[in-house]
Amino acid sequence: MIPSNRLKLGEYVLCPLNQQLEYAEQRIPLEPKVYEVLCYLLAHQQRFVSLEELHKEVWQGRVVSDTAGAMQKLRAALNDSVKAKCRAIFNPQQSAAIVG
């Protein structure tokens, strides 16, 4: 699920080699799980991904208590806001998606 090439995501560029986002000549490093969540959501961007699916695929079934924390870090990295062109939509009870 991890991309091998740079991916454009709205005004951002995802750089798989160093697991970071680039935006307006800034480099935004991503923690490993935040990077994996972003890659998984990008691979399935045509739909919402359930939290159960994220737990199964990204955390490989391990008990996870901080999915919301990973999503908050992802949203912060994307400078997510209602006005943003690229957004990580997250409903703590149901699903997540990348919109951009």
C-alpha positions as CSV (number, residue, x, y, z in Angstrom):
1,M,0.0,0.0,0.0
2,I,3.0,2.3,0.4
3,P,3.5,4.3,-2.8
4,S,6.9,4.2,-4.6
5,N,6.6,7.5,-6.4
6,R,5.8,11.1,-5.2
7,L,2.1,11.7,-5.1
8,K,0.3,15.0,-5.5
9,L,-2.4,15.6,-2.9
10,G,-4.1,18.9,-3.5
11,E,-1.3,21.5,-2.9
12,Y,0.8,18.9,-1.1
13,V,3.3,16.3,-2.4
14,L,3.8,13.1,-0.5
15,C,7.4,11.9,-0.6
16,P,7.6,8.2,0.1
17,L,11.4,8.1,0.3
18,N,11.5,10.1,3.5
19,Q,7.9,9.8,4.6
20,Q,7.1,13.5,4.5
21,L,4.8,16.0,2.9
22,E,6.0,19.0,1.0
23,Y,4.0,22.2,0.8
24,A,5.1,25.6,-0.3
25,E,8.8,24.6,0.0
26,Q,8.2,23.3,3.5
27,R,8.9,19.8,4.5
28,I,6.5,18.2,7.0
29,P,7.8,15.0,8.5
30,L,5.1,12.3,9.3
31,E,5.3,9.8,12.1
32,P,5.3,6.2,10.8
33,K,1.7,5.4,11.6
34,V,0.4,8.8,10.4
35,Y,2.2,8.1,7.1
36,E,0.7,4.6,6.9
37,V,-2.8,6.0,7.6
38,L,-2.3,8.6,4.9
39,C,-1.1,6.1,2.4
40,Y,-4.0,3.7,3.1
41,L,-6.5,6.5,2.8
42,L,-4.9,7.6,-0.5
43,A,-5.0,4.1,-1.9
44,H,-8.7,4.0,-1.1
45,Q,-9.6,7.6,-1.7
46,Q,-12.7,6.8,-3.7
47,R,-14.5,5.8,-0.6
48,F,-14.7,6.2,3.2
49,V,-12.6,3.7,5.1
50,S,-14.0,2.3,8.3
51,L,-12.0,2.5,11.5
52,E,-12.3,-1.2,11.8
53,E,-10.6,-1.5,8.4
54,L,-7.9,0.9,9.4
55,H,-7.2,-1.1,12.5
56,K,-7.1,-4.3,10.5
57,E,-4.9,-3.0,7.7
58,V,-2.7,-0.4,9.3
59,W,-2.4,-1.7,12.8
60,Q,-2.7,-5.3,11.7
61,G,-5.4,-6.1,14.2
62,R,-3.5,-4.9,17.3
63,V,-5.5,-3.1,20.0
64,V,-5.4,0.6,19.2
65,S,-6.3,3.3,21.6
66,D,-5.1,6.3,19.7
67,T,-6.5,6.2,16.2
68,A,-7.9,9.7,16.8
69,G,-4.5,10.9,17.7
70,A,-3.0,9.6,14.4
71,M,-5.9,11.3,12.5
72,Q,-5.4,14.6,14.4
73,K,-1.7,14.5,13.5
74,L,-2.6,13.9,9.9
75,R,-5.1,16.7,9.9
76,A,-2.5,19.0,11.4
77,A,0.1,18.0,8.8
78,L,-2.4,18.8,6.1
79,N,-3.2,22.2,7.8
80,D,-6.8,20.9,7.6
81,S,-9.6,23.4,7.9
82,V,-13.0,23.8,6.4
83,K,-11.5,26.1,3.8
84,A,-8.6,23.8,2.9
85,K,-8.5,22.2,-0.5
86,C,-7.2,18.9,0.9
87,R,-8.9,17.6,4.0
88,A,-8.8,14.5,6.2
89,I,-12.3,13.8,7.2
90,F,-12.6,11.7,10.4
91,N,-15.6,10.6,12.3
92,P,-14.3,8.9,15.5
93,Q,-17.2,6.4,15.5
94,Q,-17.3,5.4,11.9
95,S,-14.8,6.2,9.2
96,A,-12.1,8.4,7.6
97,A,-11.3,9.7,4.1
98,I,-9.1,12.1,2.3
99,V,-10.8,14.8,0.3
100,G,-8.9,17.1,-2.0
